Amino acid sequence: MKKATIQLGTLACPSCMQKIENAIKSVDGVDKESVKVMFNSSKAKFLFDEGKTSADNVENAITALGYEVKKTQVKDA
C-alpha cells in the first residue's frame, strides 16, 4: 500500500469536500476507509494499492469534477 497526500486548490465549501471525498472513494484500489479530505488545509489523504491504481487516477477523478490538484506526494504506507 502507498499513502498519498494531495494538495488541492482552495475548497469553497464543505460540499466541495464531500464531492472530492466521494470521487476518491470511487477509484478502484483506494482504501475507502482511509480517505480523509480536510477543508481547512485543502488536502486529501488516502491509502491505495499500487497494483490496482495510481495517484494519477485519483488526481484525474478530482480534476474531472473541476477541482484543482496542486501537488501530490506518495510514500510507502
PyMOL commands that set and color helices and strands:
alter all, ss='L'
color gray80, all
select helices_A, chain A and resi 14-25+32-34+55-64
alter helices_A, ss='H'
color red, helices_A
select strands_A, chain A and resi 2-8+36-38+43-48+69-76
alter strands_A, ss='S'
color yellow, strands_A
deselect
rebuild
show_as cartoon
